Amino acid sequence: MYKTCLNVTTSSTWPGGFSPTRTECGCQFTSKLEGMFRDMSISNTTMDEFRQHLQMTGVSLKFRKITRRSKWCGPHSVQKVGIRFYFRPLFYLAKHSGRQLTLQHHMGSADLNATFYGPIKKEDGSDMGVGGAQVTGSNTRKHILQVSTFQMTILMLFNNREKCTFEEIQQETDIPERELVRALQSLACGKPTQRVLTKEPKSKEIENGHVFTVNDQFTSKLHRVKIQTVAAKQGESDPERKETRQKVDDDRKHEIEAAIVRIMKSRKKMQHNVLVAEVTQQLRARFLPSPVVIKKRIEGLIEREYLARTPEDRKVYTYVA
Protein backbone atom coordinates (compact mmCIF):
# COMPACT_ATOMS: atom_id res chain seq x y z
CA MET A 1 0.00 0.00 0.00
CA TYR A 2 2.77 2.44 0.92
CA LYS A 3 4.49 1.91 -2.46
CA THR A 4 1.22 2.67 -4.28
CA CYS A 5 0.81 5.89 -2.32
CA LEU A 6 4.40 6.94 -3.00
CA ASN A 7 3.87 6.57 -6.74
CA VAL A 8 0.63 8.52 -7.09
CA THR A 9 0.68 11.79 -9.00
CA THR A 10 0.25 15.16 -7.35
CA SER A 11 -3.32 15.43 -8.63
CA SER A 12 -4.37 12.01 -7.38
CA THR A 13 -6.93 11.81 -4.62
CA TRP A 14 -8.67 9.00 -2.81
CA PRO A 15 -11.73 8.11 -4.93
CA GLY A 16 -14.83 9.61 -3.30
CA GLY A 17 -12.89 10.88 -0.31
CA PHE A 18 -12.54 9.13 3.05
CA SER A 19 -16.03 9.85 4.38
CA PRO A 20 -17.75 6.63 3.17
CA THR A 21 -14.92 4.44 4.46
CA ARG A 22 -14.75 6.35 7.75
CA THR A 23 -18.51 5.96 8.23
CA GLU A 24 -18.41 2.26 7.44
CA CYS A 25 -15.24 1.24 9.30
CA GLY A 26 -14.62 3.99 11.85
CA CYS A 27 -12.04 6.75 12.28
CA GLN A 28 -9.32 4.46 13.61
CA PHE A 29 -9.40 2.38 10.43
CA THR A 30 -8.80 5.41 8.15
CA SER A 31 -6.60 7.56 10.42
CA LYS A 32 -3.25 6.29 9.13
CA LEU A 33 -4.35 6.38 5.51
CA GLU A 34 -5.61 9.94 5.90
CA GLY A 35 -2.30 10.83 7.54
CA MET A 36 -0.41 9.36 4.58
CA PHE A 37 -2.37 11.50 2.11
CA ARG A 38 -1.80 14.59 4.26
CA ASP A 39 1.91 13.79 4.20
CA MET A 40 1.83 13.62 0.40
CA SER A 41 0.06 16.98 0.15
CA ILE A 42 2.59 18.63 2.48
CA SER A 43 5.41 16.91 0.59
CA ASN A 44 4.27 18.37 -2.75
CA THR A 45 4.28 21.88 -1.27
CA THR A 46 7.74 21.33 0.23
CA MET A 47 9.06 20.02 -3.08
CA ASP A 48 7.88 23.15 -4.90
CA GLU A 49 9.73 25.30 -2.38
CA PHE A 50 12.83 23.12 -2.63
CA ARG A 51 12.87 23.30 -6.44
CA GLN A 52 12.84 27.08 -6.21
CA HIS A 53 15.71 26.84 -3.74
CA LEU A 54 17.74 24.75 -6.25
CA GLN A 55 17.11 26.87 -9.34
CA MET A 56 20.36 28.78 -8.92
CA THR A 57 22.47 25.64 -8.39
CA GLY A 58 21.89 24.04 -11.80
CA VAL A 59 21.07 20.71 -10.14
CA SER A 60 17.80 18.98 -10.96
CA LEU A 61 16.95 16.98 -7.86
CA LYS A 62 13.57 15.46 -7.14
CA PHE A 63 12.40 13.72 -3.99
CA ARG A 64 9.44 11.44 -4.44
CA LYS A 65 7.88 12.17 -1.04
CA ILE A 66 8.76 13.45 2.42
CA THR A 67 6.74 11.42 4.91
CA ARG A 68 6.49 10.80 8.64
CA ARG A 69 7.93 7.48 9.74
CA SER A 70 5.12 6.75 12.21
CA LYS A 71 2.49 6.77 9.44
CA TRP A 72 4.28 4.63 6.87
CA CYS A 73 4.81 0.89 7.30
CA GLY A 74 7.40 0.32 4.58
CA PRO A 75 11.05 -0.64 5.22
CA HIS A 76 13.18 2.21 6.52
CA SER A 77 16.86 2.72 5.84
CA VAL A 78 19.25 3.34 8.71
CA GLN A 79 22.38 3.47 6.55
CA LYS A 80 24.23 6.71 5.92
CA VAL A 81 25.34 7.22 2.34
CA GLY A 82 27.73 9.90 1.09
CA ILE A 83 25.47 11.87 -1.29
CA ARG A 84 26.91 15.05 0.13
CA PHE A 85 26.79 17.19 -2.99
CA TYR A 86 23.15 16.70 -3.88
CA PHE A 87 21.21 16.17 -0.68
CA ARG A 88 20.53 19.36 1.30
CA PRO A 89 18.85 18.48 4.61
CA LEU A 90 19.48 21.99 5.96
CA PHE A 91 16.68 23.33 3.75
CA TYR A 92 14.09 21.10 5.42
CA LEU A 93 15.51 21.23 8.94
CA ALA A 94 15.59 25.03 8.85
CA LYS A 95 11.81 24.96 8.38
CA HIS A 96 11.13 22.19 10.93
CA SER A 97 13.33 22.26 14.03
CA GLY A 98 13.66 19.13 16.14
CA ARG A 99 13.03 16.69 13.27
CA GLN A 100 15.33 14.11 11.77
CA LEU A 101 15.45 13.73 7.99
CA THR A 102 16.43 10.31 6.62
CA LEU A 103 17.04 9.60 2.94
CA GLN A 104 15.35 6.35 1.85
CA HIS A 105 17.98 5.62 -0.78
CA HIS A 106 16.71 2.09 -1.49
CA MET A 107 13.51 3.60 -2.96
CA GLY A 108 15.25 6.27 -5.05
CA SER A 109 16.22 6.46 -8.71
CA ALA A 110 17.97 8.98 -10.94
CA ASP A 111 18.33 9.95 -14.60
CA LEU A 112 21.92 10.84 -15.50
CA ASN A 113 23.00 12.54 -18.71
CA ALA A 114 26.09 10.63 -19.89
CA THR A 115 28.43 11.39 -22.80
CA PHE A 116 30.77 8.76 -24.25
CA TYR A 117 33.63 9.74 -26.58
CA GLY A 118 35.45 6.52 -27.46
CA PRO A 119 35.26 4.77 -30.85
CA ILE A 120 32.96 1.78 -31.19
CA LYS A 121 34.36 -1.23 -33.01
CA LYS A 122 32.83 -4.52 -34.04
CA GLU A 123 34.74 -7.76 -33.71
CA ASP A 124 35.93 -7.43 -37.33
CA GLY A 125 37.31 -3.94 -36.61
CA SER A 126 34.69 -2.00 -38.57
CA ASP A 127 32.78 0.93 -37.13
CA MET A 128 29.55 0.13 -35.35
CA GLY A 129 26.38 2.19 -35.61
CA VAL A 130 25.33 4.16 -32.54
CA GLY A 131 21.68 3.10 -32.56
CA GLY A 132 19.44 5.33 -30.46
CA ALA A 133 22.24 7.46 -29.03
CA GLN A 134 22.28 11.19 -29.78
CA VAL A 135 25.42 11.87 -31.83
CA THR A 136 27.07 15.26 -31.28
CA GLY A 137 30.45 14.57 -32.89
CA SER A 138 32.31 11.97 -34.92
CA ASN A 139 32.22 9.45 -32.06
CA THR A 140 30.45 11.34 -29.29
CA ARG A 141 27.30 9.65 -28.02
CA LYS A 142 24.81 10.87 -25.44
CA HIS A 143 22.56 8.64 -23.37
CA ILE A 144 20.27 9.03 -20.40
CA LEU A 145 21.12 6.44 -17.77
CA GLN A 146 18.33 5.35 -15.44
CA VAL A 147 20.08 4.21 -12.27
CA SER A 148 19.50 3.58 -8.57
CA THR A 149 20.61 6.01 -5.88
CA PHE A 150 23.71 3.95 -5.13
CA GLN A 151 24.63 3.69 -8.82
CA MET A 152 24.16 7.44 -9.24
CA THR A 153 26.46 8.14 -6.29
CA ILE A 154 29.18 5.96 -7.81
CA LEU A 155 28.92 7.34 -11.34
CA MET A 156 29.06 10.97 -10.20
CA LEU A 157 32.56 10.32 -8.83
CA PHE A 158 33.83 9.90 -12.39
CA ASN A 159 32.98 13.51 -13.28
CA ASN A 160 36.22 14.55 -11.58
CA ARG A 161 38.52 11.57 -12.07
CA GLU A 162 39.41 9.00 -14.70
CA LYS A 163 39.59 5.96 -12.46
CA CYS A 164 38.71 4.85 -8.94
CA THR A 165 39.70 1.87 -6.86
CA PHE A 166 37.15 -0.11 -4.89
CA GLU A 167 38.52 1.32 -1.64
CA GLU A 168 38.29 4.91 -2.93
CA ILE A 169 34.67 4.45 -4.00
CA GLN A 170 33.80 2.92 -0.65
CA GLN A 171 35.48 5.76 1.24
CA GLU A 172 33.87 8.50 -0.87
CA THR A 173 30.33 7.12 -0.87
CA ASP A 174 30.04 5.37 2.53
CA ILE A 175 27.86 2.76 0.82
CA PRO A 176 27.75 -0.52 2.83
CA GLU A 177 30.12 -3.04 1.27
CA ARG A 178 27.43 -5.57 0.32
CA GLU A 179 25.33 -2.93 -1.48
CA LEU A 180 28.43 -1.35 -3.05
CA VAL A 181 29.47 -4.69 -4.57
CA ARG A 182 25.97 -5.15 -6.03
CA ALA A 183 25.99 -1.65 -7.53
CA LEU A 184 29.45 -2.06 -9.07
CA GLN A 185 28.57 -5.48 -10.48
CA SER A 186 25.54 -3.90 -12.16
CA LEU A 187 27.64 -1.10 -13.67
CA ALA A 188 30.75 -3.08 -14.67
CA CYS A 189 29.80 -6.78 -14.85
CA GLY A 190 26.19 -6.78 -16.06
CA LYS A 191 24.85 -7.12 -19.59
CA PRO A 192 27.21 -5.77 -22.30
CA THR A 193 24.58 -3.17 -23.24
CA GLN A 194 24.60 -1.87 -19.65
CA ARG A 195 28.31 -1.87 -18.79
CA VAL A 196 29.03 1.83 -18.40
CA LEU A 197 32.14 1.07 -16.32
CA THR A 198 35.07 -1.23 -16.94
CA LYS A 199 37.16 -2.91 -14.28
CA GLU A 200 40.59 -4.43 -13.91
CA PRO A 201 41.05 -7.30 -13.52
CA LYS A 202 38.19 -8.46 -15.72
CA SER A 203 36.20 -10.75 -13.44
CA LYS A 204 32.74 -10.89 -11.91
CA GLU A 205 34.11 -10.68 -8.38
CA ILE A 206 34.55 -7.26 -6.76
CA GLU A 207 37.49 -7.08 -4.36
CA ASN A 208 39.88 -4.59 -2.80
CA GLY A 209 42.41 -3.24 -5.28
CA HIS A 210 40.15 -3.53 -8.33
CA VAL A 211 40.20 -0.41 -10.50
CA PHE A 212 37.14 1.05 -12.26
CA THR A 213 37.07 3.43 -15.24
CA VAL A 214 34.38 4.83 -17.53
CA ASN A 215 33.66 2.58 -20.52
CA ASP A 216 34.14 5.16 -23.27
CA GLN A 217 33.28 2.53 -25.89
CA PHE A 218 29.81 2.08 -24.41
CA THR A 219 26.92 2.22 -26.87
CA SER A 220 23.30 1.16 -26.95
CA LYS A 221 20.47 1.11 -29.46
CA LEU A 222 18.41 2.95 -26.85
CA HIS A 223 18.86 6.59 -25.96
CA ARG A 224 17.44 5.96 -22.48
CA VAL A 225 19.26 3.03 -20.87
CA LYS A 226 18.02 1.42 -17.65
CA ILE A 227 20.80 -0.18 -15.60
CA GLN A 228 19.37 -3.27 -13.93
CA THR A 229 20.50 -3.89 -10.36
CA VAL A 230 22.01 -7.30 -9.66
CA ALA A 231 19.67 -9.32 -7.46
CA ALA A 232 20.79 -9.70 -3.87
CA LYS A 233 21.80 -13.14 -2.71
CA GLN A 234 19.24 -14.35 -0.22
CA GLY A 235 21.52 -15.57 2.53
CA GLU A 236 20.84 -15.87 6.23
CA SER A 237 22.95 -14.18 8.86
CA ASP A 238 24.41 -16.30 11.67
CA PRO A 239 21.66 -15.39 14.19
CA GLU A 240 18.96 -16.11 11.59
CA ARG A 241 20.61 -19.40 10.71
CA LYS A 242 20.71 -20.43 14.38
CA GLU A 243 17.07 -19.46 14.84
CA THR A 244 16.03 -21.48 11.79
CA ARG A 245 18.06 -24.46 12.99
CA GLN A 246 16.41 -24.25 16.40
CA LYS A 247 12.91 -24.21 14.88
CA VAL A 248 13.72 -27.23 12.71
CA ASP A 249 15.12 -29.13 15.70
CA ASP A 250 12.03 -28.35 17.78
CA ASP A 251 9.72 -29.59 15.03
CA ARG A 252 11.75 -32.77 14.64
CA LYS A 253 11.66 -33.45 18.38
CA HIS A 254 7.88 -33.71 18.23
CA GLU A 255 8.04 -36.00 15.19
CA ILE A 256 10.56 -38.29 16.87
CA GLU A 257 8.49 -38.51 20.04
CA ALA A 258 5.33 -39.22 18.04
CA ALA A 259 7.10 -42.04 16.20
CA ILE A 260 8.38 -43.53 19.47
CA VAL A 261 4.91 -43.48 21.02
CA ARG A 262 3.31 -45.07 17.93
CA ILE A 263 5.84 -47.89 17.89
CA MET A 264 5.70 -48.55 21.63
CA LYS A 265 1.90 -48.43 21.66
CA SER A 266 1.79 -51.26 19.12
CA ARG A 267 4.74 -53.30 20.48
CA LYS A 268 4.24 -52.61 24.22
CA LYS A 269 7.80 -53.69 25.03
CA MET A 270 11.06 -53.13 23.11
CA GLN A 271 14.79 -53.22 23.54
CA HIS A 272 16.62 -49.89 23.10
CA ASN A 273 18.57 -50.66 19.90
CA VAL A 274 15.52 -52.19 18.22
CA LEU A 275 13.42 -49.14 19.07
CA VAL A 276 16.08 -46.77 17.70
CA ALA A 277 16.22 -48.78 14.45
CA GLU A 278 12.40 -48.74 14.13
CA VAL A 279 12.22 -44.97 14.70
CA THR A 280 14.97 -44.35 12.14
CA GLN A 281 13.18 -46.54 9.59
CA GLN A 282 9.87 -44.70 10.06
CA LEU A 283 11.40 -41.21 9.74
CA ARG A 284 14.03 -41.81 7.05
CA ALA A 285 11.72 -40.52 4.31
CA ARG A 286 11.67 -37.10 6.04
CA PHE A 287 15.03 -36.92 7.83
CA LEU A 288 17.56 -39.18 9.56
CA PRO A 289 17.55 -38.60 13.32
CA SER A 290 20.76 -39.46 15.14
CA PRO A 291 20.70 -42.20 17.81
CA VAL A 292 21.74 -39.60 20.40
CA VAL A 293 18.70 -37.43 19.64
CA ILE A 294 16.37 -40.46 19.73
CA LYS A 295 17.79 -41.47 23.12
CA LYS A 296 17.14 -37.96 24.50
CA ARG A 297 13.55 -38.09 23.28
CA ILE A 298 13.08 -41.53 24.90
CA GLU A 299 14.38 -40.14 28.20
CA GLY A 300 12.00 -37.20 27.86
CA LEU A 301 9.06 -39.56 27.40
CA ILE A 302 10.17 -41.58 30.43
CA GLU A 303 10.25 -38.40 32.54
CA ARG A 304 6.70 -37.60 31.41
CA GLU A 305 5.68 -41.20 32.16
CA TYR A 306 4.78 -42.23 28.62
CA LEU A 307 7.42 -44.99 28.83
CA ALA A 308 9.13 -46.90 31.63
CA ARG A 309 12.26 -49.02 32.00
CA THR A 310 11.89 -52.63 33.05
CA PRO A 311 13.38 -53.48 36.47
CA GLU A 312 15.36 -56.45 35.15
CA ASP A 313 16.92 -54.61 32.16
CA ARG A 314 17.18 -50.81 31.95
CA LYS A 315 17.72 -51.02 28.18
CA VAL A 316 14.25 -52.44 27.69
CA TYR A 317 11.26 -50.09 27.63
CA THR A 318 7.57 -50.67 28.20
CA TYR A 319 4.65 -48.55 27.09
CA VAL A 320 2.67 -46.94 29.92
CA ALA A 321 -1.02 -46.91 28.97
C-alpha positions as CSV (number, residue, x, y, z in Angstrom):
1,M,0.0,0.0,0.0
2,Y,2.8,2.4,0.9
3,K,4.5,1.9,-2.5
4,T,1.2,2.7,-4.3
5,C,0.8,5.9,-2.3
6,L,4.4,6.9,-3.0
7,N,3.9,6.6,-6.7
8,V,0.6,8.5,-7.1
9,T,0.7,11.8,-9.0
10,T,0.3,15.2,-7.3
11,S,-3.3,15.4,-8.6
12,S,-4.4,12.0,-7.4
13,T,-6.9,11.8,-4.6
14,W,-8.7,9.0,-2.8
15,P,-11.7,8.1,-4.9
16,G,-14.8,9.6,-3.3
17,G,-12.9,10.9,-0.3
18,F,-12.5,9.1,3.0
19,S,-16.0,9.9,4.4
20,P,-17.8,6.6,3.2
21,T,-14.9,4.4,4.5
22,R,-14.7,6.3,7.7
23,T,-18.5,6.0,8.2
24,E,-18.4,2.3,7.4
25,C,-15.2,1.2,9.3
26,G,-14.6,4.0,11.8
27,C,-12.0,6.8,12.3
28,Q,-9.3,4.5,13.6
29,F,-9.4,2.4,10.4
30,T,-8.8,5.4,8.1
31,S,-6.6,7.6,10.4
32,K,-3.3,6.3,9.1
33,L,-4.3,6.4,5.5
34,E,-5.6,9.9,5.9
35,G,-2.3,10.8,7.5
36,M,-0.4,9.4,4.6
37,F,-2.4,11.5,2.1
38,R,-1.8,14.6,4.3
39,D,1.9,13.8,4.2
40,M,1.8,13.6,0.4
41,S,0.1,17.0,0.2
42,I,2.6,18.6,2.5
43,S,5.4,16.9,0.6
44,N,4.3,18.4,-2.7
45,T,4.3,21.9,-1.3
46,T,7.7,21.3,0.2
47,M,9.1,20.0,-3.1
48,D,7.9,23.1,-4.9
49,E,9.7,25.3,-2.4
50,F,12.8,23.1,-2.6
51,R,12.9,23.3,-6.4
52,Q,12.8,27.1,-6.2
53,H,15.7,26.8,-3.7
54,L,17.7,24.8,-6.2
55,Q,17.1,26.9,-9.3
56,M,20.4,28.8,-8.9
57,T,22.5,25.6,-8.4
58,G,21.9,24.0,-11.8
59,V,21.1,20.7,-10.1
60,S,17.8,19.0,-11.0
61,L,17.0,17.0,-7.9
62,K,13.6,15.5,-7.1
63,F,12.4,13.7,-4.0
64,R,9.4,11.4,-4.4
65,K,7.9,12.2,-1.0
66,I,8.8,13.5,2.4
67,T,6.7,11.4,4.9
68,R,6.5,10.8,8.6
69,R,7.9,7.5,9.7
70,S,5.1,6.7,12.2
71,K,2.5,6.8,9.4
72,W,4.3,4.6,6.9
73,C,4.8,0.9,7.3
74,G,7.4,0.3,4.6
75,P,11.0,-0.6,5.2
76,H,13.2,2.2,6.5
77,S,16.9,2.7,5.8
78,V,19.2,3.3,8.7
79,Q,22.4,3.5,6.5
80,K,24.2,6.7,5.9
81,V,25.3,7.2,2.3
82,G,27.7,9.9,1.1
83,I,25.5,11.9,-1.3
84,R,26.9,15.0,0.1
85,F,26.8,17.2,-3.0
86,Y,23.2,16.7,-3.9
87,F,21.2,16.2,-0.7
88,R,20.5,19.4,1.3
89,P,18.9,18.5,4.6
90,L,19.5,22.0,6.0
91,F,16.7,23.3,3.8
92,Y,14.1,21.1,5.4
93,L,15.5,21.2,8.9
94,A,15.6,25.0,8.9
95,K,11.8,25.0,8.4
96,H,11.1,22.2,10.9
97,S,13.3,22.3,14.0
98,G,13.7,19.1,16.1
99,R,13.0,16.7,13.3
100,Q,15.3,14.1,11.8
101,L,15.5,13.7,8.0
102,T,16.4,10.3,6.6
103,L,17.0,9.6,2.9
104,Q,15.3,6.4,1.9
105,H,18.0,5.6,-0.8
106,H,16.7,2.1,-1.5
107,M,13.5,3.6,-3.0
108,G,15.3,6.3,-5.0
109,S,16.2,6.5,-8.7
110,A,18.0,9.0,-10.9
111,D,18.3,9.9,-14.6
112,L,21.9,10.8,-15.5
113,N,23.0,12.5,-18.7
114,A,26.1,10.6,-19.9
115,T,28.4,11.4,-22.8
116,F,30.8,8.8,-24.3
117,Y,33.6,9.7,-26.6
118,G,35.5,6.5,-27.5
119,P,35.3,4.8,-30.9
120,I,33.0,1.8,-31.2
121,K,34.4,-1.2,-33.0
122,K,32.8,-4.5,-34.0
123,E,34.7,-7.8,-33.7
124,D,35.9,-7.4,-37.3
125,G,37.3,-3.9,-36.6
126,S,34.7,-2.0,-38.6
127,D,32.8,0.9,-37.1
128,M,29.5,0.1,-35.3
129,G,26.4,2.2,-35.6
130,V,25.3,4.2,-32.5
131,G,21.7,3.1,-32.6
132,G,19.4,5.3,-30.5
133,A,22.2,7.5,-29.0
134,Q,22.3,11.2,-29.8
135,V,25.4,11.9,-31.8
136,T,27.1,15.3,-31.3
137,G,30.4,14.6,-32.9
138,S,32.3,12.0,-34.9
139,N,32.2,9.5,-32.1
140,T,30.5,11.3,-29.3
141,R,27.3,9.7,-28.0
142,K,24.8,10.9,-25.4
143,H,22.6,8.6,-23.4
144,I,20.3,9.0,-20.4
145,L,21.1,6.4,-17.8
146,Q,18.3,5.4,-15.4
147,V,20.1,4.2,-12.3
148,S,19.5,3.6,-8.6
149,T,20.6,6.0,-5.9
150,F,23.7,3.9,-5.1
151,Q,24.6,3.7,-8.8
152,M,24.2,7.4,-9.2
153,T,26.5,8.1,-6.3
154,I,29.2,6.0,-7.8
155,L,28.9,7.3,-11.3
156,M,29.1,11.0,-10.2
157,L,32.6,10.3,-8.8
158,F,33.8,9.9,-12.4
159,N,33.0,13.5,-13.3
160,N,36.2,14.5,-11.6
161,R,38.5,11.6,-12.1
162,E,39.4,9.0,-14.7
163,K,39.6,6.0,-12.5
164,C,38.7,4.9,-8.9
165,T,39.7,1.9,-6.9
166,F,37.1,-0.1,-4.9
167,E,38.5,1.3,-1.6
168,E,38.3,4.9,-2.9
169,I,34.7,4.5,-4.0
170,Q,33.8,2.9,-0.6
171,Q,35.5,5.8,1.2
172,E,33.9,8.5,-0.9
173,T,30.3,7.1,-0.9
174,D,30.0,5.4,2.5
175,I,27.9,2.8,0.8
176,P,27.7,-0.5,2.8
177,E,30.1,-3.0,1.3
178,R,27.4,-5.6,0.3
179,E,25.3,-2.9,-1.5
180,L,28.4,-1.4,-3.0
181,V,29.5,-4.7,-4.6
182,R,26.0,-5.1,-6.0
183,A,26.0,-1.6,-7.5
184,L,29.4,-2.1,-9.1
185,Q,28.6,-5.5,-10.5
186,S,25.5,-3.9,-12.2
187,L,27.6,-1.1,-13.7
188,A,30.7,-3.1,-14.7
189,C,29.8,-6.8,-14.8
190,G,26.2,-6.8,-16.1
191,K,24.8,-7.1,-19.6
192,P,27.2,-5.8,-22.3
193,T,24.6,-3.2,-23.2
194,Q,24.6,-1.9,-19.6
195,R,28.3,-1.9,-18.8
196,V,29.0,1.8,-18.4
197,L,32.1,1.1,-16.3
198,T,35.1,-1.2,-16.9
199,K,37.2,-2.9,-14.3
200,E,40.6,-4.4,-13.9
201,P,41.1,-7.3,-13.5
202,K,38.2,-8.5,-15.7
203,S,36.2,-10.7,-13.4
204,K,32.7,-10.9,-11.9
205,E,34.1,-10.7,-8.4
206,I,34.5,-7.3,-6.8
207,E,37.5,-7.1,-4.4
208,N,39.9,-4.6,-2.8
209,G,42.4,-3.2,-5.3
210,H,40.1,-3.5,-8.3
211,V,40.2,-0.4,-10.5
212,F,37.1,1.1,-12.3
213,T,37.1,3.4,-15.2
214,V,34.4,4.8,-17.5
215,N,33.7,2.6,-20.5
216,D,34.1,5.2,-23.3
217,Q,33.3,2.5,-25.9
218,F,29.8,2.1,-24.4
219,T,26.9,2.2,-26.9
220,S,23.3,1.2,-26.9
221,K,20.5,1.1,-29.5
222,L,18.4,2.9,-26.9
223,H,18.9,6.6,-26.0
224,R,17.4,6.0,-22.5
225,V,19.3,3.0,-20.9
226,K,18.0,1.4,-17.7
227,I,20.8,-0.2,-15.6
228,Q,19.4,-3.3,-13.9
229,T,20.5,-3.9,-10.4
230,V,22.0,-7.3,-9.7
231,A,19.7,-9.3,-7.5
232,A,20.8,-9.7,-3.9
233,K,21.8,-13.1,-2.7
234,Q,19.2,-14.4,-0.2
235,G,21.5,-15.6,2.5
236,E,20.8,-15.9,6.2
237,S,22.9,-14.2,8.9
238,D,24.4,-16.3,11.7
239,P,21.7,-15.4,14.2
240,E,19.0,-16.1,11.6
241,R,20.6,-19.4,10.7
242,K,20.7,-20.4,14.4
243,E,17.1,-19.5,14.8
244,T,16.0,-21.5,11.8
245,R,18.1,-24.5,13.0
246,Q,16.4,-24.3,16.4
247,K,12.9,-24.2,14.9
248,V,13.7,-27.2,12.7
249,D,15.1,-29.1,15.7
250,D,12.0,-28.3,17.8
251,D,9.7,-29.6,15.0
252,R,11.8,-32.8,14.6
253,K,11.7,-33.4,18.4
254,H,7.9,-33.7,18.2
255,E,8.0,-36.0,15.2
256,I,10.6,-38.3,16.9
257,E,8.5,-38.5,20.0
258,A,5.3,-39.2,18.0
259,A,7.1,-42.0,16.2
260,I,8.4,-43.5,19.5
261,V,4.9,-43.5,21.0
262,R,3.3,-45.1,17.9
263,I,5.8,-47.9,17.9
264,M,5.7,-48.5,21.6
265,K,1.9,-48.4,21.7
266,S,1.8,-51.3,19.1
267,R,4.7,-53.3,20.5
268,K,4.2,-52.6,24.2
269,K,7.8,-53.7,25.0
270,M,11.1,-53.1,23.1
271,Q,14.8,-53.2,23.5
272,H,16.6,-49.9,23.1
273,N,18.6,-50.7,19.9
274,V,15.5,-52.2,18.2
275,L,13.4,-49.1,19.1
276,V,16.1,-46.8,17.7
277,A,16.2,-48.8,14.5
278,E,12.4,-48.7,14.1
279,V,12.2,-45.0,14.7
280,T,15.0,-44.3,12.1
281,Q,13.2,-46.5,9.6
282,Q,9.9,-44.7,10.1
283,L,11.4,-41.2,9.7
284,R,14.0,-41.8,7.1
285,A,11.7,-40.5,4.3
286,R,11.7,-37.1,6.0
287,F,15.0,-36.9,7.8
288,L,17.6,-39.2,9.6
289,P,17.6,-38.6,13.3
290,S,20.8,-39.5,15.1
291,P,20.7,-42.2,17.8
292,V,21.7,-39.6,20.4
293,V,18.7,-37.4,19.6
294,I,16.4,-40.5,19.7
295,K,17.8,-41.5,23.1
296,K,17.1,-38.0,24.5
297,R,13.5,-38.1,23.3
298,I,13.1,-41.5,24.9
299,E,14.4,-40.1,28.2
300,G,12.0,-37.2,27.9
301,L,9.1,-39.6,27.4
302,I,10.2,-41.6,30.4
303,E,10.2,-38.4,32.5
304,R,6.7,-37.6,31.4
305,E,5.7,-41.2,32.2
306,Y,4.8,-42.2,28.6
307,L,7.4,-45.0,28.8
308,A,9.1,-46.9,31.6
309,R,12.3,-49.0,32.0
310,T,11.9,-52.6,33.1
311,P,13.4,-53.5,36.5
312,E,15.4,-56.5,35.2
313,D,16.9,-54.6,32.2
314,R,17.2,-50.8,31.9
315,K,17.7,-51.0,28.2
316,V,14.2,-52.4,27.7
317,Y,11.3,-50.1,27.6
318,T,7.6,-50.7,28.2
319,Y,4.6,-48.6,27.1
320,V,2.7,-46.9,29.9
321,A,-1.0,-46.9,29.0
